Amino acid sequence: MKYKQLGDSDLLVSEICVGTMTYGYQNTKEEARQHLDYMVSQGVNFIDTSETYPFPNKTETLGITEEYIGDWLAKQQRDKLIIATKVAGVNSQLTWIRNGQHRIDKANVTEALESSLKRLQTDYIDLYQIHWPDRYVPLFGDPDYEPERQRDTIPIAEQLEVFADLIKAGKIRYLGVSNETSWGVCEFCHAAKQFNLPKIVSIQNGFSLFNRNFHINLAEVCHLNNIGLLAYNPLAFGFLTGKYLSETPKDSRLELFGGMYSHYDRDNIDKATESYVNLARKQGITPAQLALAYVSSRWFVASTIVGSTKIKQIEENLSSVDIDLSQEILTEIERIHRRYPNPTA
């Protein structure tokens, strides 16, 4: 397993990060334990979760993922692991979390963190992330920014003051953002410098062969501010494994949650998938290995978040760290990308 420094923190994170949003819905507690045991045995030291998991978010499953991880974590050597979790940003649909109070202010963040610490059975979080911005931004398939949807927001400097107090108290070590924009990253960095507040060290955004929008402007912003990308959805909801080309497997995410991902229902997805699948097979590797190796090979990616429901999938995903993509393969990837650019972005 390879390790990279996360931004300008002192966290050395494994190239593969355990994505846990299936724990408590698609995976049982025992399966979660088996997955975590196996991945840690293979050198993975980075585990990412959220107060909102498992997915899909429901009242009756609130916090179960963190509870599963906490029961496992209590039996581990805590200082050998890097635990990341998230506080929910504003979302009118999550009415069961703190009675719909999701502002990134002192009261909500403190309550969220204390609840996560209790569920995770730990006294500190290595990386605490804002799951999505307190302000309005287009998310999860919304294509365009619409100024009329702007709403009241907690000023970013005030948000950072909250996290500064929690860092001083030793309850979190570093701060990250998720589903952020270039403007947001710049504002967080500017406020941190101007008011001597904690600087964000990471951003968790979607990135894959199907969604390379990070390249366009966030890559520059993060490079200049030394912020590492934690790439989520690197297999594009499983499409990049090729498993949906002929059928929709039983209990797959597409069968279970397909209605939530209407932006994946586009003509170019199957064509692009076929092209990447053929390229992988031509090179003697699996489509998943190709997709994950590509993401990990990008200079701005600190760790690739991989969620799996079966040990066999985990084994395949972890094997991607041993694959070095040749210039020939990278050139062919670029050809496919130009033909079918960002079909799920």
N, C-alpha and C positions, 0 to 999 in steps of 0.2 A: 504494500500500500504506500502511496506517495502522500506527502503532507505539504501544505502551503500555509504561509502566514496570512491571516485574515486582515486585510487592510493594514493599518498601522497599529494594530493591537499586538499583544504577545501570544495570541491564540494560534497554535499550529493545528489546522483542521485537516482531516483526511480528505482525499480527493473525492471520495463518495461519502455522502451524508445520508443517514437513515431518515427517510420520509415516513411519517407515522399516521397520516390522516385516515388510514383504513382500520386502525386499532380501535375496536369497540363497535364496529359496524360490519366490515367485511372480514375482520380477523378477531378471533377470540383472545382472551387474556393469555391462554397457554400458547397460542400461535405467536402472539406478540413476543412473549418471553423467548421462544425458540428462535425467532427472527433476530432479536437483539443479541442473544447469546452467540449466534452464528456470525453475525456481522462483526461483532467486537473481536471474536476469535480470529477473524481475517484482517484485523488491523484497523477497522473503522472506529474512530473515536468521537464522532460528531453525530448528534441526534437532534432532530428538529421537530418541534410540535407546536401546539397553539391551545389557548384556552377554549377556542371554538371547536376543536376536533372532538370526535370524528366527523368526517364528511359523509353524507350531507348533514348540515347542522340541524339538530333537533333538540327540543326541550328535554326529552327523556334520556338523551345520551350526552348531555353537556358535561364536559370535563373528564369523560371516561378515558380518553386517550392518555391524558396526563396521569390519571390514576394507575393505569396499566404500567406506564413507564416508571412511576414512583415505586410501585411494589417491586419492580425489577431492580431499580436503581438503589434501593435500600440495601441490597445484597452485593453491591459492586464497590470497587475502589473509586470513590467519587472523584478524586483529583486527577484520575487518568482519563476522564471523559469530559467532553464539552457539550453542555446541554443548552439548547436554544429553544425559547418559546416566544409567544407573541401575545400582545394585548390587542383586542379588537378595536378597530377604528369605528367611525360613525357608520351605522348600518341599520336602517329602519326595520329591516326584516328580523333582526335578532332580538326580539322583544324580551326573550327569557333570560338574556344575559344582563345582570344588574338592572332588571326592570327597564331595559331599553336605554340605559345610561352608558354611552360608549365614548363620550368626549375624552380627549387625551388631556385631562386635567388631573390635579393632585388627588382628588377623592376617588375617581374611577381607576386611575392607574395604580394607586396604592392598594385598592381593594382587589383589583385583578391580579396584581403581583402576589399579594399575600395568599390568595386562593390557589394560584399556580404553585407557589412554594409548598403549600400544604399537600396538594395532590401529588406533587413530584417528590415529596419527602426529602427535601433538601433545604439548606438555609441560604443558598445563593443560586443565581442563574448566570451562566457565562455570557450569553448573548440574549438580550431582551429586545424584541423587535415590535415596531408598530405595524400591525398586520396590513392595514391600508390607511391612507391619509385621513386625518380629521376633516380636511376640506373636501370639496367635490372634485373628483377626477373621473374620467371614463374608466371603467373597470370591466374585466371579464367579458370581452366581446363587444363592448360599446365602441363604435369606430371613431367617433368624433367628439372633440371638446365643445361643449355648448355653454357659453357665458351665462345664459339666463338660469342655469341650474346651480350657480354659485350659492353658497349658504354661509352662515356665520361659522367661524372657525376659531379655535384656540391659537393665538399667535405662536409661531414656531419657537421663538425664544422662551415663551412661557412653558411650552411642552418640554424643552430641554432643561429648564430649571427643575421640573419635577423629577426627571431622570438623574439630574446632578445630585439631588438629595438622596436618592436611592442608591446611587453609586457610593456616595460618602458613607452611607449606612452599611455598606458591604453586602447589600442584597442583590445587586447586579454588578457585573464586571464591565460589560461593554454594551453599547446601544447600536441597533440596526434598524433599517426601514424595509418595507416590503410594498410591492405594487406602487412604487414611487415613480415620479417623472423627473426629467432633468431640472426643471425649475425647483422642484421640491428638494432635490439633493443639494443644489446650489444654495438654497435658502438655509437648510440645516447646517451646512458647512460655514456659511457666512455668519450666521447667528452664533455658532459655537466659537468662532474666532473673535467676533466683535465683543462678546460678553463673557469670554473665558468659561464656556460651558462645554460639556462633553461632546466630542465629535462622533458622528456615526462612522462605523468601521465597515459596514456591510449593507448591501441591498439585495433583497430576495425578490427577483422578478422572473417571469417566464422566459425561457430561452431554449431553442431547439432548432433542428434542421428546418422545421416548419415555421418557426417564429424567430427571426433574427433581427427584430427591430431594435434590440439593445445596441447593435452595431452603429445605428444611425447617429445618435447623439449621446446616449447615456454612457457609452464606452469612453468617449472623450472626457466627460464630466468625472467619471469614476477614476479614470487614470490620473487626471490632474489633482484629484483630491485623495488619492490612495484609498479607494473603497473597493472591496472585493465583491464580486457577484456570487450569490448563492442561487444557482440556476434551478428553478423548479419546472416541472412538466417537461423534462428533457425527451421523453418518449411520446409527447403529444397525445396524452390521454390513451396511450397504447397503440395509436395508429402506426407509429414508426416501427413497431415490431412486425408489421405485416399481417397480424392476426385477423384484421377486419376485411381483408381483401376478398375472401371467399364467403365468409359468414360472420355472424355476431356470436361469439362463444357465450355459453351459459354462464351467468353470474359475472360476466365481464363488466367493466365500468360503463361501457356503451349501452349494454342491456339494462343496467341498473339505473343509470343517471343520464341517459342520452338526451332527454328533454332539456337538461340544464346546459347543454353544450351545442346550441343551435348554430353557433358560428363555425362549427366543425363540418356542417353539412354543405360542402362546397364541391363543385365539380373537379377542381384541380387536386383535391386531397388524394383521391385514389390514383390519379396519374403520377403525382409526385411520389406517393408511397411505393408504387410499382417500380419507379426508377431507382429509388434508394434501396429497395429490397434486392433488385437485380444487381446493383453495384456491390452490395454486401456479399451476396452469394458468389459473385464472380471473384471476389477477393478471399473467399473461404472463411468468412466470418458471418455471424448472424446479423440481421438488421438491427437488433437492439444494441449489439456491440458497436456497430458502426455509428449509430446515433449518439450513444453515450461517449464513445471515444472522441467524436467530433466536439461535443460540448466541452469535455474536459480539456481538450487541446487548445481552447481559446485562451489567449493570454490574460483576459480579464476575469476568467472564471476561477474563483477560489475553491469552490466545492460544488458538486452536482448532487442535487437532492433526488433520491430514487426511492419511490414507494413500490413495494411488491407485496403480493398476497400469498405467494408460495415460495418455499425454499429454493425450488428449482429456478425460479425467476431471479432470486437473489444471487445464486451462483453464477448465472449468466451475466447479470449486471456487473457483479464485482470483477468478472474476468475482463471487462472492458479496460481496466486500468493497465493491463499488460499489452495493449494494442497501440502501436505507434502508426498513425496514418501516414502513408507515403505522400510525396508531392503529387504523384499520379492520381491517387484517390482524392486528394483535396481539390485538384483541378477538375475532376469529374463532378465532385460535389458542387463546385461553383457553376458548372454548366447546367446541372439540374436546377440549382437555385435560380439562375437567370431565366430558365424556362418556366418554372413554377414558383415565383417569389412569395415567401411568407403566406402560404395558403390558410393558416389558422391564426395569424396575428390579429 
